[in-house]
């Protein structure tokens, strides 16, 4: 028997929560690209300082797999709602404290050490956010509209990036002295509002019908991780490899911004606006791609988006090297706002549909966060590959294309799931059979 869920309420809660959570996460990336090399690593050369600052952005991804194991277990054993409230509290607190940190000039080496520790806490927190929100929304959604409703989780993520980048637009326009002394701290302090609003919204969520049915029938897994790795380890591995597509996002958001401002000498304001407008386009296109996926399948949309990113990253980074703002805006919006949105719209449903209800949150969290951990260091690897010359864009473009092709290979090996009933997701049935 199918229990009627509340997909609109779940989608709205996922959208708002993800927007607030990823506001916190991405203001760190923007600050790492623009100011952290000067206030936390000033004794290094400019190039080394930038590399170290971007490495602290990647460090947050190291904590993601650890958080995925812990929060995945909690979500599959005790419910999705508990995870969603916990993640916002941890994220809001750690982000606020980043804004309170003393600089290297004030306390020396202790400053970057504290920065790294708080970044680790951010990464631990965010590891359960998307998997929890995706599981919540997927299990509330009608069977024929799962991609559409779950796409609002990633839609909220893009909105969080818009807010994070938009907050930095007036901050980046401040005189250098004010920017480095107090200006950069303001977006981090605003996380207090993020945490309060987010927790109030998340506490009104109802648990999913699928999880409540497991509780009622006493079929909740006592050890979800043991069940996951005994029965569905191949799906976890597949998600890990596919999730590396997030490198496109981190290279676009962090490396390209740093490359434009620190290497090519382009103005901070216009480059921040590229991110804002690309994410505005993504907010519009993500639910459209999700709706298309519900009609034609997950794999065609996902593969098309990945291949498009492989090609368009060449155009975007070349336009930055050429210093042509018109081409920068066109290529950036097309690649990230339109084409990359196809992958963002599909993976929340596609990954979640690989797993049964008993281990869905754990499977999604562990698979995606290990993949995202790899992607988190993509800006650092890209910066190392690029070097310092204006022609360094080519190596980074090739790196991105390889990542996209790896994603395509992983997606191609997965089963198509858009027509599988929700109650049968993750079950290993003979080909051509549907359990009734």
Helices and strands as residue ranges (DSSP letters): H 7-34, H 36-39, H 46-78, H 80-98, H 104-107, H 109-126, H 129-140, G 143-145, H 146-172, H 176-178, I 179-183, H 184-189, H 191-202, H 209-216, H 224-231, H 233-242, G 243-246, H 247-250, I 251-255, H 256-258, I 259-263, H 268-296, H 298-322, H 325-332, I 333-339, H 340-352, G 357-359, H 360-376, H 378-386, G 390-392, H 393-412, G 422-424
